[in-house]
């Protein structure tokens, strides 16, 4: 399996959406009664929190990423150079 970059925003969004699914399954299985207005604010709040976490993680990642250091010597020209007259 290829390694991939950890994305905490997706983790938070997935957690809230899974929680919404669990709430609906519990309501459908008559384990409890869930009012209709409970899940929508929870999902919207979870998505907003996921966006904030993703933006924070992106800012941290961009700040820590190594920048390309400037070259000490310019690269030599490619191909034939200017002709010198004797």
Secondary structure, DSSP 8 states (H G I E B T S, - for coil): -------HHHHHHHHHHHHHHHHHHHHHTTSS---HHHHHHHHHHHHHHHHHHHHHHHHHHHHHS------SS----SS-------
